[in-house]
């Protein structure tokens, strides 16, 4: 049976320090609130997971990125042709409401309504385009784009499906 998309949302996210995250900003155990707990994307160069949290690395140091979130009932086919890097991680979210969290707890966070999942386990596929266009970008530079496809799934190892950008290569060699 083919996968079915349950919802799709888009937005622009303000980021700093080349990162943003998916998770519950109010979770006191989140790496956002614990110095030194932010996971590093050594395996994928794009995504890194911790309990209740997914860290995302960017090419932009300080600025805006475009984000699309798709919720699926099962794994969709990956689109490897349209993206520079594509990676997957597993995460457990014990709440049905998480968000794509930017640099501040403000209106730029993009809410995510999760479906029910056995053991609260999900798979997150991140795809990125234009990460290598520079840390500091002007109005004529390409906007960094991120797609997150999320579905209920049993936990498994991180997986790098496509690796072509230099930003991801730098993270994988740390």
N, C-alpha and C positions, 0 to 999 in steps of 0.2 A: 504494500500500500504506500502511495506517495505521501510525503510529508505535507502538512497543511500549515500555512502561516496563520497564526491566531491574531496577531496585531503588529502594527508597524508605526513607529514614530520617528521624527527627525527633529534636530535642533542644532544650535550653535552653542559651544561650550567655551568659556573663558578658562585658560589653563596657565600655569606657571611651573617652572622647573622641569619642563619636558615630560610631565606626567599628569594623568588624571586617573579616576578609579570608578569601579562599579561596586556598589555595596550600600549598606545602611549607614549614613553619616552619623546617626544617633547611637550606634552600637558602641558602647564604651570599650569593647575588646578589639575594635577595628584598628588596623595599623595606622589609620589617620590620627588616632589618639595615643599611640604608643611609639615613642621615639625608638628607632632602630628596628621596628617590626615590618617596615614596608618591604614586600618581597621584590627580588630582583629577577628580571626576565632572562636569566642566563641560558635557558634552554631554547626559548622561542625568539627572543629579541624583541618581542611585541607585548606579550601578556605574561603575568605571573600571578598565581593564586595563593591566597592564605584563607583560613576559615572565614567565610562570610565576606570575602573581599577579592577583587581582581584589580591588579595594577596594570596600567596601560602606559607604554612609553611612546613619546612623540618626537618629531623632529623640531617642532616649534618650541622655543624656550618660554616665551611669554606672548600670549595672543589667543586667537580663536581657532578652533577646529570644528569641522562639520561632523555631526554624529547621526547615524541611523541605527535604530534598534528594532530588530525583528524577533518576535516570540513565535516559536514553532512547537508543534505537538510531537515531533520526532526530527531526526537530523535531516536538514535539507542538503541537496547536492552542493558541494562547494563550487564557487565561481573563481577559479584560479586565473582565468584569462584577464579579468578586469582589474586585478589588484596587484600591488607590488609584493606585499608579504601577507600571508594568511597563517594563523595559528589557532590552536584549540587548547583550553584548559578546563578542568573540572572544578566546581565550587559547590559548597553547601550553603544555602541561604535559608535559615530557619524562619524567615518572614516572607510574606507574599508581596511586600512593597520594598523595593530597593531603588536606587537611582544611579545615573551616570553623574558622578560628582566632580565638579570643576574645582578651581582654586579657592573659592569662597562658598560658604553656606548661604547662597542667595538664589535668586530666581533663575540662574543659569543651569541649575541641576535639572536633569531630564528624568522624570519618574518612569519606573519600569514596574508594571503589574505582572507578577509571575503566575504561571499556572500551578496547579497542584502537582507535586512530584514525590515519588517514593523516597523516603529518607531525606527529603529536601535537597536532593542532588541534581545539579544541572551541569550541562556542558555549554561553554561559551566559545564561539568561534569569532575571532577578531580578524578583520581584513582592513588593510590600510593602503592609502594612495597618497603620493606627494610628500612623504615624510622627509625625503632628501632635498627638498626645495629650500632648506636653510632654517636656522634657528630664529633669525629676525627677518620678518617678511614685510614687504610693502604691498600697496594695493594692487599692483600688477603681478604679484607672485601667486602661484597656485595655492589654493586653500587645501590644507591637509584634511583628508577625509577618512573617517572610520565607520565601518559597518560591524555591528555585533549581532550575531544570530545566536539565540539562546533557546534551549530545549531541555526537558527533563531527561536525565540519563544517569547511568551508574558511573561512579568515579573511575577514571583511568589516567594514565600518564599524560603529561603535556605532549602536544604533537605539533610539529612545524610542517605545514602542508606546502608552503611556498616561501622562498627566501631570495629576494633579489635586491632589496635596498641596502644602502650602506649603514643607515642608522641601526637596523636590526643586527647587521654583522658586527657592529661595534659592541652592542650589548651581549651578543653571544660569545665574544672573545674576552670578556672581563674575568 
